Amino acid sequence: MGDPHSTIIEQAREMKPYCCGRCGYSLDGAPVDEVHSVVCPECGYTMRFVVSVRLAADDPEYDRKVRQSLGRTERVITRIAMLILLVVCVSALVVILF
């Protein structure tokens, strides 16, 4: 197991038990081949590990500039502020009209 994908797969298998997608048989100890596939020893179903890496920004301000969008917390705060502004405007309109 020399390549990084294999190392990641082995670490993931140590942290979480995997089972066959067809029969539910435990895949503990089942060998992973060179294309990152594992064959269920019980039913013969072949599955392939897909390895992906996601990088998270350390600087939310920079990340926001790159994505040109707001994060979840910022969206919630913006919606709350818009609702407050709407309530104030409607209240002012009611006072003016009545």
TANORRA-V338157 format. One line per field, one symbol per residue. psi: psi as a letter, one per 20 degrees, with the letter a starting at -180 (. if undefined). A space follows every 50 residues. Layout:
psi=???
//
This chain:
psi=nhqhghggggghhhhppqqpigijqpjpipqpaijkqpppigijppqppp pqpppppinhgggggghlrqrgghgggggghhgghgggggghggggh.
//
